[in-house]
């Protein structure tokens, strides 16, 4: 008993389960400490290994730099043996068994193709050594630039991006045979890959005398391969890029004249003309891009269209001068402006080594395309079509209003300034220029000048001259002043005789008061009250139960006369005859009824002097 009591005291009075939990906790803590120590040791070892790997990589990098690994730049392959060579099994190309009866010349060509496959170019960016496809293509192309062939077969090739090293011997021989004829100006129908491969060669100036020669051959290829419609999708951009990257403007000063522009819409053509400040015959373009549809105007006709066209040209020329003085581009308001094309990549879709080019330079292809340099990088700016339609609408309406006035047209119109404000918000410089009174004055003066040059002013009517005026116009008339006093005395005497004060005739008053009887008076009063504007609320309460609440409110707002008119119209009677009988103006009554209908049922009920068919039944029920 004493031993058990001693153990109880030594354990601090804890039970067996409590002691067990304490022991487990001590074991876990010890284990976690061991694990933490192991993790620290492992992390330290990993860091040490990483430092060793980085150190070795730096040493290797320095050695490679000292050996001058070639960058992605073009070098003439004067001695291909000095280039690093690829093993044949490193290149994926169709293997084929060659016939044993090859001629000596064919064997030389096959051996050269094998050597060509081994040519490659590497680029190093400080971290990784990788192959450069464009430069490798140029090396292989230059190596095979002068090869010709007369291969009897036509091996099919369907590569989307053809490369020499990826083509079989038969495909290469087919291509060299086709290229031999193409260099002579003979473009036989062949597979797309061979045509594209030849275009790649010309873009890289392989097998040509100069940049201008390459450009001319590209044009011939495009025009000569009528079967290759796919060239229409890529050749315009490739040619423009080539033009910007090479100095050939002295040989080809106007590239636009050489390109096919069949894909341009009439709107795009008109926009380019406007950007070139050619405003002749632009009425259709302005009408298509305006908030004001001038072609639906009562003034517009085949005859006035010619006048509007000429007047618009005169106005746009005058406004161009005005805006230029205020450093504002009128073309940007009428069409849009040039913006950087972020999607542009030089020679997109082609294998081209730009180091082969003469050098990029800023060049204006057209008003809609411009190559330039921004922050040291080549940039293509393309036209963003964004006409200010409110601005154009204001000009058109102002021109039409002035022509109406000058030609004596019966109806006048006035352009709304809101068209300008809605278009030119947050553009204070332009808005201040167009809200200036000088803007409207320029438009009016330009139209007046156009009308004056073309004798378009309406002729003023001459006043009618009577025969008596013609007879006596040249006769001298003399007045005897001495007779005026006598005339005045005679007129005063006449006035005194006319003014007679008499008492009212009692018999006349009595007769006038008895002219209308009491019954007739009451009848007239009831008749006029039926047509008055006083709403007939009591009768509206007697409507059938199926009449909606909004219709009840509408009917209650009508006067008796208005309800009588609706009832008559719902029975097929003529509204005009009813109003004529009651001495009312039909348009006034219709406007009153429709105004109340809009307030309660949100629609009109009378159109063209007839009840709208959708509401005929309910009006028959409610307006009786």
C-alpha positions as CSV (number, residue, x, y, z in Angstrom):
1,X,0.0,0.0,0.0
2,X,2.9,2.4,0.8
3,X,4.6,1.6,-2.6
4,X,1.4,2.4,-4.6
5,X,1.0,5.6,-2.6
6,X,4.6,6.6,-3.3
7,X,4.1,6.1,-7.1
8,X,0.9,8.2,-6.9
9,X,2.8,11.1,-5.3
10,X,5.7,10.8,-7.8
11,X,3.4,11.2,-10.7
12,X,1.8,14.3,-9.4
13,X,-1.5,12.5,-8.7
14,X,-2.1,11.7,-12.5
15,X,-3.9,8.7,-13.7
16,X,-2.5,6.1,-16.0
17,X,-4.3,7.5,-19.1
18,X,-3.0,11.0,-18.4
19,X,0.6,9.7,-18.1
20,X,0.2,7.8,-21.4
21,X,-1.0,11.0,-23.2
22,X,1.9,13.0,-21.8
23,X,4.4,10.3,-23.0
24,X,2.9,10.3,-26.5
25,X,3.1,14.1,-26.7
26,X,6.8,13.9,-25.7
27,X,7.5,11.4,-28.4
28,X,5.8,13.5,-31.1
29,X,7.7,16.6,-30.1
30,X,11.0,14.7,-30.3
31,X,10.0,13.3,-33.7
32,X,9.1,16.7,-35.1
33,X,12.4,18.1,-34.0
34,X,14.2,15.4,-35.8
35,X,12.2,16.0,-39.0
36,X,12.8,19.7,-38.9
37,X,16.5,19.1,-38.6
38,X,16.4,16.7,-41.5
39,X,14.6,19.3,-43.6
40,X,17.1,22.0,-42.9
41,X,19.9,19.6,-43.9
42,X,18.2,18.6,-47.1
43,X,17.4,22.3,-48.1
44,X,21.0,23.2,-47.4
45,X,22.3,20.4,-49.6
46,X,19.9,21.3,-52.4
47,X,21.0,25.0,-52.3
48,X,24.6,23.9,-52.5
49,X,23.8,21.6,-55.5
50,X,22.0,24.5,-57.3
51,X,24.9,26.8,-56.7
52,X,27.2,24.3,-58.2
53,X,25.0,23.8,-61.3
54,X,24.7,27.6,-61.8
55,X,28.4,28.0,-61.5
56,X,29.1,25.3,-64.0
57,X,26.5,26.8,-66.4
58,X,28.2,30.2,-66.1
59,X,31.6,28.7,-66.8
60,X,30.2,26.9,-69.9
61,X,28.4,30.1,-71.1
62,X,31.6,32.0,-70.9
63,X,33.4,29.3,-72.9
64,X,30.7,29.3,-75.5
65,X,30.8,33.1,-75.8
66,X,34.5,33.0,-76.3
67,X,34.0,30.5,-79.1
68,X,31.6,33.0,-80.7
69,X,28.5,30.9,-81.4
70,X,26.9,32.4,-84.5
71,X,23.9,34.6,-83.8
72,X,20.7,34.7,-85.9
73,X,22.4,36.8,-88.7
74,X,23.0,36.0,-92.3
75,X,26.5,35.0,-93.4
76,X,27.4,33.9,-96.9
77,X,28.1,30.1,-96.9
78,X,31.4,30.4,-98.6
79,X,32.6,27.2,-96.9
80,X,29.6,25.1,-95.7
81,X,32.1,22.6,-94.2
82,X,32.9,25.0,-91.4
83,X,29.2,25.1,-90.3
84,X,28.0,22.8,-87.6
85,X,26.4,19.9,-89.5
86,X,23.3,18.0,-88.7
87,X,23.1,14.2,-89.0
88,X,20.7,13.0,-91.6
89,X,18.6,11.3,-88.9
90,X,18.0,14.6,-87.2
91,X,15.9,15.9,-90.0
92,X,12.3,14.7,-90.7
93,X,11.8,14.3,-94.4
94,X,10.3,11.6,-96.6
95,X,12.8,8.8,-97.2
96,X,12.7,7.1,-100.6
97,X,14.7,4.6,-102.5
98,X,16.4,6.1,-105.5
99,X,16.8,4.3,-108.8
100,X,20.1,2.7,-109.6
101,X,20.2,4.1,-113.1
102,X,20.8,7.8,-112.2
103,X,23.0,9.8,-114.5
104,X,26.2,11.4,-113.3
105,X,24.5,14.8,-113.2
106,X,21.6,13.4,-111.2
107,X,24.0,11.8,-108.7
108,X,25.8,15.1,-108.2
109,X,22.4,16.8,-107.6
110,X,21.3,14.1,-105.1
111,X,24.7,14.4,-103.2
112,X,24.3,18.2,-103.1
113,X,20.7,17.8,-101.7
114,X,22.2,15.6,-99.0
115,X,24.8,18.2,-98.1
116,X,22.1,20.9,-98.1
117,X,20.1,19.0,-95.5
118,X,22.9,19.3,-93.1
119,X,23.2,23.1,-93.2
120,X,21.8,24.9,-90.2
121,X,22.1,28.1,-88.2
122,X,22.0,28.3,-84.4
123,X,21.0,31.3,-82.2
124,X,22.0,31.9,-78.6
125,X,20.1,34.2,-76.3
126,X,22.2,33.7,-73.2
127,X,20.2,30.9,-71.9
128,X,19.5,28.4,-74.7
129,X,21.0,27.4,-78.0
130,X,18.3,26.9,-80.6
131,X,17.9,26.6,-84.4
132,X,16.8,29.6,-86.4
133,X,14.5,28.4,-89.2
134,X,14.6,31.6,-91.3
135,X,18.4,31.7,-91.4
136,X,18.6,28.0,-92.0
137,X,16.2,28.4,-94.9
138,X,18.4,31.2,-96.4
139,X,21.6,29.1,-96.0
140,X,20.0,26.1,-97.8
141,X,18.3,28.3,-100.4
142,X,21.6,30.0,-101.3
143,X,23.3,26.7,-101.5
144,X,20.8,25.4,-104.0
145,X,20.1,28.8,-105.7
146,X,21.6,27.9,-109.1
147,X,20.3,24.3,-109.5
148,X,18.2,23.4,-112.5
149,X,16.5,20.2,-113.4
150,X,14.4,18.4,-115.9
151,X,12.6,15.9,-113.7
152,X,10.0,13.8,-115.8
153,X,7.7,13.2,-112.9
154,X,5.5,15.6,-110.7
155,X,5.8,14.6,-107.1
156,X,2.9,15.9,-104.9
157,X,3.7,18.2,-102.1
158,X,1.2,19.5,-99.5
159,X,3.3,21.2,-96.9
160,X,1.7,24.4,-95.6
161,X,5.1,25.9,-94.8
162,X,7.5,24.3,-97.3
163,X,11.2,24.0,-96.4
164,X,14.0,22.5,-98.5
165,X,15.3,20.1,-95.7
166,X,11.8,18.7,-95.1
167,X,11.2,17.7,-98.8
168,X,12.1,14.4,-100.4
169,X,14.5,14.2,-103.3
170,X,11.6,13.7,-105.8
171,X,9.8,16.8,-104.4
172,X,12.9,18.9,-104.6
173,X,13.6,17.8,-108.2
174,X,10.0,18.6,-109.1
175,X,10.4,22.0,-107.5
176,X,13.7,22.7,-109.3
177,X,12.2,21.8,-112.6
178,X,9.2,24.1,-112.0
179,X,11.4,26.9,-110.8
180,X,13.6,26.6,-113.9
181,X,10.5,27.4,-116.1
182,X,9.3,30.1,-113.7
183,X,12.5,32.0,-113.9
184,X,11.9,32.1,-117.7
185,X,8.4,33.5,-117.1
186,X,6.6,30.1,-117.7
187,X,4.3,29.4,-114.7
188,X,2.9,25.9,-115.1
189,X,0.1,24.8,-112.8
190,X,1.6,23.0,-109.8
191,X,1.0,22.3,-106.2
192,X,0.6,25.3,-103.8
193,X,3.7,24.3,-101.8
194,X,6.0,24.8,-104.8
195,X,4.6,28.2,-105.6
196,X,4.9,29.4,-101.9
197,X,8.4,28.0,-101.7
198,X,9.4,30.1,-104.7
199,X,7.8,33.2,-103.2
200,X,9.9,32.5,-100.0
201,X,13.0,32.5,-102.1
202,X,12.1,35.8,-103.8
203,X,11.2,37.4,-100.4
204,X,14.7,36.4,-99.1
205,X,16.3,37.6,-102.4
206,X,17.6,34.2,-103.3
207,X,18.7,33.7,-106.9
208,X,18.0,37.4,-107.9
209,X,20.2,40.3,-108.9
210,X,18.8,43.0,-106.6
211,X,15.9,44.0,-104.4
212,X,14.1,45.6,-107.3
213,X,14.6,42.4,-109.3
214,X,13.1,40.3,-106.5
215,X,10.1,42.7,-106.3
216,X,9.5,42.5,-110.0
217,X,9.7,38.7,-110.0
218,X,7.2,38.6,-107.1
219,X,4.8,40.7,-109.1
220,X,5.3,38.4,-112.2
221,X,4.7,35.4,-110.0
222,X,1.4,36.8,-108.7
223,X,0.2,37.9,-112.1
224,X,1.4,34.8,-113.9
225,X,0.0,32.2,-111.5
226,X,-3.7,32.7,-112.3
227,X,-4.4,29.3,-110.9
228,X,-3.1,30.3,-107.5
229,X,-5.9,32.3,-106.1
230,X,-4.5,31.8,-102.6
231,X,-1.8,34.3,-103.5
232,X,-4.4,37.1,-103.4
233,X,-4.7,36.6,-99.7
234,X,-1.0,36.9,-98.8
235,X,0.8,38.6,-101.7
236,X,-0.4,42.2,-101.2
237,X,0.9,42.3,-97.6
238,X,4.2,40.6,-98.5
239,X,4.8,43.0,-101.3
240,X,4.1,46.0,-99.1
241,X,6.3,44.7,-96.3
242,X,9.1,44.0,-98.9
243,X,8.6,47.6,-100.2
244,X,9.0,49.0,-96.7
245,X,12.1,46.9,-95.9
246,X,14.0,47.6,-99.1
247,X,15.0,50.7,-101.0
248,X,13.2,50.2,-104.3
249,X,11.1,53.4,-104.5
250,X,13.4,54.8,-107.3
251,X,12.4,51.8,-109.5
252,X,8.8,51.5,-108.3
253,X,7.7,54.9,-107.1
254,X,4.0,54.0,-106.8
255,X,3.4,50.6,-105.4
256,X,-0.4,51.1,-105.3
257,X,-0.5,51.2,-109.1
258,X,1.0,47.8,-109.2
259,X,-1.3,46.0,-106.7
260,X,-4.7,44.5,-107.4
261,X,-7.3,46.5,-105.7
262,X,-10.4,44.4,-106.7
263,X,-11.2,43.7,-103.0
264,X,-11.9,47.4,-102.2
265,X,-15.5,48.5,-101.6
266,X,-16.9,51.7,-103.1
267,X,-17.0,53.1,-99.5
268,X,-13.3,52.3,-99.0
269,X,-12.4,53.9,-102.3
270,X,-14.4,57.1,-101.5
271,X,-12.7,57.2,-98.0
272,X,-9.2,57.1,-99.6
273,X,-10.2,59.9,-102.0
274,X,-11.4,62.0,-99.2
275,X,-8.1,61.4,-97.2
276,X,-6.3,62.5,-100.4
277,X,-8.5,65.7,-100.3
278,X,-10.5,64.7,-103.4
279,X,-14.1,65.7,-102.6
280,X,-15.5,65.3,-106.1
281,X,-18.7,63.3,-106.4
282,X,-18.9,62.2,-102.8
283,X,-22.7,62.7,-102.1
284,X,-23.4,59.0,-102.0
285,X,-20.6,58.4,-99.5
286,X,-21.8,61.2,-97.3
287,X,-25.4,60.1,-97.4
288,X,-24.4,56.5,-96.5
289,X,-22.5,57.7,-93.5
290,X,-24.8,60.4,-92.1
291,X,-27.5,60.5,-89.4
292,X,-29.5,62.7,-91.9
293,X,-30.9,60.6,-94.8
294,X,-30.9,63.3,-97.5
295,X,-32.1,60.9,-100.1
296,X,-35.5,60.7,-98.3
297,X,-35.8,64.4,-98.4
298,X,-38.6,65.9,-100.5
299,X,-36.0,68.2,-102.1
300,X,-33.9,65.3,-103.3
301,X,-34.4,64.1,-106.9
302,X,-32.2,63.1,-109.9
303,X,-31.9,66.8,-110.9
304,X,-31.2,68.2,-107.4
305,X,-28.7,65.3,-106.7
306,X,-26.3,66.9,-109.2
307,X,-26.7,70.3,-107.4
308,X,-26.2,68.7,-104.0
309,X,-23.1,66.9,-105.3
310,X,-21.5,70.0,-106.6
311,X,-22.5,72.1,-103.6
312,X,-21.0,69.5,-101.2
313,X,-17.7,69.5,-103.1
314,X,-17.5,73.3,-102.8
315,X,-18.4,73.2,-99.1
316,X,-15.9,70.5,-98.3
317,X,-13.1,72.3,-100.1
318,X,-13.9,75.5,-98.1
319,X,-14.1,73.6,-94.8
320,X,-10.9,71.8,-95.5
321,X,-9.1,75.2,-95.7
322,X,-10.9,76.4,-92.6
323,X,-10.0,73.3,-90.5
324,X,-6.4,73.3,-91.7
325,X,-6.0,76.8,-90.4
326,X,-7.2,75.5,-87.0
327,X,-5.0,72.4,-87.1
328,X,-7.9,70.0,-87.5
329,X,-8.0,67.1,-90.0
330,X,-11.3,67.2,-91.9
331,X,-10.6,63.7,-93.3
332,X,-10.5,62.2,-89.8
333,X,-14.0,63.6,-89.2
334,X,-15.4,62.4,-92.5
335,X,-13.7,59.0,-92.6
336,X,-11.5,58.1,-89.7
337,X,-7.7,58.1,-89.1
338,X,-4.6,56.0,-89.1
339,X,-4.0,53.8,-86.0
340,X,-1.2,51.4,-85.1
341,X,-2.0,47.8,-86.2
342,X,-0.9,45.8,-83.2
343,X,-1.6,42.5,-85.1
344,X,0.9,43.2,-87.8
345,X,4.0,41.0,-88.1
346,X,6.5,41.6,-90.9
347,X,6.0,38.9,-93.7
348,X,3.4,37.1,-91.6
349,X,3.1,33.5,-92.8
350,X,6.4,33.4,-94.6
351,X,9.9,32.3,-93.8
352,X,11.9,35.5,-94.2
353,X,15.2,36.6,-92.7
354,X,14.8,40.4,-92.3
355,X,18.6,40.7,-92.0
356,X,18.7,40.1,-95.7
357,X,16.7,43.3,-96.4
358,X,18.2,46.7,-97.2
359,X,16.7,48.1,-94.0
360,X,13.3,49.3,-92.8
361,X,12.3,52.8,-93.6
362,X,9.2,54.9,-93.2
363,X,7.1,54.9,-96.3
364,X,3.5,56.0,-97.1
365,X,1.8,53.3,-99.1
366,X,-1.5,55.2,-99.4
367,X,-3.7,57.4,-97.3
368,X,-5.0,54.3,-95.6
369,X,-1.6,52.6,-94.9
370,X,1.6,54.0,-93.6
371,X,4.8,52.3,-92.4
372,X,6.7,54.3,-89.8
373,X,9.1,53.9,-86.8
374,X,7.8,54.2,-83.2
375,X,10.2,54.0,-80.3
376,X,12.8,52.4,-82.6
377,X,10.5,49.7,-83.8
378,X,8.9,49.2,-87.3
379,X,5.1,50.0,-87.1
380,X,2.3,49.6,-89.6
381,X,-0.5,52.2,-89.3
382,X,-3.7,51.2,-90.9
383,X,-6.8,53.3,-91.5
384,X,-9.6,52.9,-88.9
385,X,-13.0,53.7,-90.5
386,X,-14.9,55.9,-88.0
387,X,-16.9,58.7,-89.7
388,X,-18.6,61.3,-87.5
389,X,-22.1,60.7,-88.8
390,X,-23.7,63.6,-86.9
391,X,-21.0,66.0,-88.2
392,X,-21.7,64.8,-91.8
393,X,-25.4,65.0,-91.3
394,X,-25.1,68.7,-90.1
395,X,-23.1,69.6,-93.2
396,X,-25.6,67.8,-95.6
397,X,-28.6,69.5,-94.0
398,X,-26.9,72.9,-94.0
399,X,-26.1,72.5,-97.7
400,X,-29.7,71.4,-98.5
401,X,-31.2,74.3,-96.5
402,X,-29.1,76.8,-98.4
403,X,-29.9,75.3,-101.8
404,X,-33.6,75.4,-100.9
405,X,-33.4,79.1,-100.1
406,X,-31.3,79.9,-103.2
407,X,-33.5,77.9,-105.6
408,X,-36.8,79.2,-104.2
409,X,-38.0,75.9,-102.8
410,X,-41.3,76.3,-101.0
411,X,-40.4,74.6,-97.7
412,X,-37.4,75.6,-95.5
413,X,-35.4,73.4,-93.1
414,X,-33.0,74.3,-90.3
415,X,-30.1,72.0,-89.2
416,X,-30.0,71.1,-85.5
417,X,-26.8,71.8,-83.6
418,X,-27.5,68.7,-81.5
419,X,-26.1,66.6,-84.4
420,X,-22.7,68.3,-83.8
421,X,-22.8,68.2,-80.0
422,X,-23.6,64.4,-79.9
423,X,-20.7,63.6,-82.2
424,X,-18.1,65.9,-80.8
425,X,-18.5,65.5,-77.0
426,X,-15.2,65.9,-75.1
427,X,-13.5,67.3,-78.2
428,X,-13.4,70.9,-77.3
429,X,-11.1,72.1,-80.0
430,X,-13.2,70.7,-82.8
431,X,-16.5,71.7,-81.1
432,X,-15.4,75.3,-80.6
433,X,-14.5,75.4,-84.3
434,X,-17.8,74.2,-85.5
435,X,-19.9,76.1,-83.0
436,X,-18.2,79.3,-84.2
437,X,-20.5,81.4,-86.4
438,X,-17.7,81.3,-89.0
439,X,-18.4,77.6,-89.6
440,X,-22.0,78.1,-90.7
441,X,-21.0,81.2,-92.7
442,X,-18.4,79.2,-94.6
443,X,-21.0,76.6,-95.6
444,X,-23.5,79.3,-96.7
445,X,-20.9,81.3,-98.6
446,X,-19.6,78.2,-100.4
447,X,-23.1,77.2,-101.5
448,X,-23.8,80.7,-102.6
449,X,-20.6,80.8,-104.7
450,X,-21.5,77.5,-106.3
451,X,-25.0,78.8,-107.1
452,X,-23.7,82.0,-108.5
453,X,-21.2,80.2,-110.8
454,X,-23.9,77.9,-112.1
455,X,-26.7,80.6,-112.2
456,X,-28.9,78.7,-109.8
457,X,-30.6,81.6,-107.9
458,X,-34.4,81.8,-108.2
459,X,-35.6,84.7,-110.3
460,X,-37.4,87.4,-108.4
461,X,-41.0,88.1,-109.5
462,X,-41.5,91.5,-111.1
463,X,-44.4,93.6,-109.7
464,X,-47.4,93.9,-111.9
465,X,-47.7,97.4,-113.5
466,X,-51.3,98.5,-114.3
467,X,-52.2,100.3,-117.6
468,X,-53.3,103.4,-115.7
469,X,-49.9,103.6,-114.0
470,X,-48.2,103.3,-117.4
471,X,-50.6,105.9,-118.8
472,X,-50.1,108.5,-116.1
473,X,-46.6,107.6,-114.8
474,X,-44.9,110.2,-116.7
475,X,-47.5,113.0,-116.2
476,X,-46.8,115.8,-113.8
477,X,-49.5,116.2,-111.1
478,X,-50.0,119.6,-109.4
479,X,-51.9,120.2,-106.1
480,X,-53.7,123.5,-105.4
481,X,-53.0,124.1,-101.6
482,X,-55.5,126.9,-101.4
483,X,-58.4,124.5,-101.9
484,X,-57.5,122.3,-98.9
485,X,-59.1,124.6,-96.3
486,X,-62.4,124.5,-98.2
487,X,-62.3,120.6,-98.4
488,X,-61.7,120.4,-94.7
489,X,-64.7,122.6,-93.9
490,X,-67.0,120.5,-96.1
491,X,-65.8,117.3,-94.4
492,X,-66.5,118.6,-90.9
493,X,-70.1,119.7,-91.9
494,X,-70.8,116.2,-93.3
495,X,-69.5,114.5,-90.1
496,X,-71.9,116.6,-88.0
497,X,-74.9,115.5,-90.0
498,X,-74.0,111.9,-89.6
499,X,-73.7,112.0,-85.8
500,X,-77.2,112.0,-84.4
501,X,-78.1,111.1,-80.8
502,X,-81.3,109.1,-80.6
503,X,-82.9,107.1,-77.8
504,X,-83.1,103.3,-78.2
505,X,-86.2,102.0,-79.8
506,X,-88.1,100.1,-77.1
507,X,-90.0,98.1,-79.7
508,X,-86.7,96.8,-81.3
509,X,-85.4,95.7,-77.9
510,X,-88.6,93.8,-77.2
511,X,-88.6,92.1,-80.6
512,X,-84.9,91.0,-80.2
513,X,-85.5,89.5,-76.7
514,X,-88.5,87.5,-78.0
515,X,-86.6,86.2,-81.1
516,X,-85.4,83.0,-79.2
517,X,-87.9,81.1,-77.1
518,X,-87.0,79.4,-73.8
519,X,-87.2,75.9,-75.3
520,X,-84.9,76.8,-78.2
521,X,-82.5,78.4,-75.8
522,X,-82.3,75.2,-73.6
523,X,-81.9,73.0,-76.7
524,X,-79.0,75.1,-77.9
525,X,-77.3,75.0,-74.5
526,X,-77.6,71.2,-74.3
527,X,-76.2,70.9,-77.8
528,X,-73.1,73.0,-77.1
529,X,-72.5,71.3,-73.7
530,X,-72.5,67.9,-75.5
531,X,-69.5,69.2,-77.6
532,X,-67.7,70.9,-74.7
533,X,-64.4,69.8,-73.2
534,X,-66.1,68.9,-69.9
535,X,-65.4,65.2,-69.1
536,X,-68.5,63.0,-68.8
537,X,-67.4,61.1,-65.7
538,X,-70.9,59.8,-64.9
539,X,-71.4,58.0,-68.1
540,X,-68.0,56.4,-67.8
541,X,-69.2,54.6,-64.7
542,X,-71.8,52.8,-66.7
543,X,-69.3,50.8,-68.8
544,X,-69.4,47.0,-69.0
545,X,-67.4,45.1,-66.4
546,X,-64.9,43.6,-69.0
547,X,-63.6,47.1,-69.8
548,X,-60.0,47.4,-68.4
549,X,-59.3,50.1,-65.8
550,X,-57.0,52.2,-68.1
551,X,-59.8,52.3,-70.7
552,X,-62.3,53.4,-68.1
553,X,-60.0,56.3,-67.2
554,X,-59.5,57.1,-70.8
555,X,-63.3,57.2,-71.5
556,X,-63.9,59.2,-68.3
557,X,-61.4,61.8,-69.6
558,X,-63.3,62.3,-72.9
559,X,-65.9,65.1,-73.4
560,X,-69.4,64.2,-74.5
561,X,-68.7,65.4,-78.0
562,X,-65.5,63.3,-78.2
563,X,-67.4,60.2,-77.0
564,X,-70.1,60.9,-79.6
565,X,-67.5,61.2,-82.3
566,X,-65.9,57.9,-81.4
567,X,-69.3,56.2,-81.2
568,X,-70.2,57.5,-84.6
569,X,-66.9,56.4,-86.1
570,X,-67.2,53.0,-84.6
571,X,-70.6,52.6,-86.4
572,X,-69.0,53.5,-89.7
573,X,-70.0,57.1,-90.0
574,X,-67.7,59.7,-91.5
575,X,-65.7,61.6,-89.0
576,X,-65.5,64.7,-91.2
577,X,-69.2,64.8,-91.8
578,X,-69.9,64.5,-88.1
579,X,-67.4,67.3,-87.3
580,X,-68.8,69.5,-90.1
581,X,-72.3,69.1,-88.7
582,X,-71.2,70.1,-85.3
583,X,-68.9,72.9,-86.5
584,X,-65.7,71.3,-85.4
585,X,-62.2,70.9,-86.9
586,X,-61.6,67.1,-87.3
587,X,-57.8,67.4,-86.8
588,X,-58.2,69.3,-83.5
589,X,-60.7,66.7,-82.1
590,X,-58.5,63.8,-83.3
591,X,-55.4,65.3,-81.6
592,X,-57.3,65.8,-78.4
593,X,-58.6,62.2,-78.3
594,X,-55.2,60.7,-79.2
595,X,-53.5,62.9,-76.6
596,X,-55.7,61.5,-73.9
597,X,-55.3,58.0,-75.2
598,X,-51.5,58.2,-75.0
599,X,-51.9,59.4,-71.4
600,X,-53.9,56.3,-70.3
601,X,-53.5,53.5,-72.8
602,X,-50.1,54.5,-74.1
603,X,-51.3,54.4,-77.8
604,X,-53.4,56.4,-80.2
605,X,-56.8,55.2,-81.3
606,X,-57.4,57.3,-84.4
607,X,-55.2,57.1,-87.5
608,X,-56.0,58.6,-90.9
609,X,-59.4,59.7,-89.7
610,X,-60.3,56.1,-88.8
611,X,-60.4,54.1,-85.6
612,X,-57.4,51.7,-85.4
613,X,-58.9,48.2,-86.1
614,X,-57.3,46.7,-82.9
615,X,-59.4,49.1,-80.8
616,X,-62.7,49.0,-82.7
617,X,-64.5,46.5,-80.6
618,X,-63.6,48.0,-77.2
619,X,-64.6,51.5,-78.5
620,X,-68.0,50.1,-79.6
621,X,-68.6,48.9,-76.1
622,X,-67.3,51.9,-74.2
623,X,-68.2,54.9,-76.4
624,X,-71.9,54.2,-76.9
